[in-house]
Amino acid sequence: MDNLDCVYIVVFYIQSYGPASVKIAGTYLNKDDALNRLFSIFGKDYRLSNNEKIIYSKKGLCGWINKNNIGDYNNFNLNIDQPYNSIQLNL
């Protein structure tokens, strides 16, 4: 059973040569719903990073799921450079 004091945030961006515009694709109360949303965006044509926390598509998308406690944040950043909040996608 998922922890009811946290949320799973589906995050992605399109890889480019300029600054990335990180998007939130959804916020969910359980991991399965977050995974379903992530794979509805990426489809079946993807590869995982070595640590299995980041997913890449051939269309240039990069995505992950952050698991965060519910509540206030001080300068919270969803960028990929904070992988300690990212969950393993375990496919």
Secondary structure, 3 states (H helix, E strand, C coil): CCCCCEEEEEEEEECCCCCCCCEEEEEECCHHHHHHHHHHHHCCCEEECCCCCCEEECCCEEEEEEEEECCCCCCCCCCCCCHHHECCCCC
